Amino acid sequence: MNSKKNTAYVIAGIIVLLVIYAFISFNGLVRKDEKVKQQWNEVQSAYQRRTDLIPNLVNVVKGQAEFEQGTLVQISEARAAAVNTVSSNLTPETFNQQTAAQNKLASATNRLVVTIEKYPQLKGAEAFAGLQVQLEGTERRIKFARKDFNTSIADYNSSVKSFPTKIFAAVFGFPPKEGFQADSGADQSVEIKF
């Protein structure tokens, strides 16, 4: 009788420990998932800063009557596409769409900057110089926001994929997430260069 009672206590103790571990695992996964979302918001904030600066840059450049209109149209279209892909819902599809749109915007802005090299009077303008400094700072912010996002993804994924938390992650619906990856053949993401 005493043996059955001890066995019941051991089983009850194991169940209590499993329940406590489940709560701890769940709360840890929630914290890490929220950190990923916070870092994604930082990336979006840096992207928003870029898209806010682009119209100012375009307006400064428009002052030059002979400036290539095709370049301005391309950057305006790329900016509109980037603004339209903004989503707070972090799914692989929205992540990839927004990343592609932002890379296209950075490429269009790079073409604009290269074209500006042909216009020394514009390159030396005070308004353009100020925007150039702001865009360089924004590109650094994007780079660090992406790095921090990838760090939070790695921390989250290490928990989701580690045993025994992996079991609770599957039960509670915490799948692994993807971070920024270089396109095949690219050493780094597209960034605006002056």
Beta strands, then each sheet from edge to edge (+ up, - down):
end
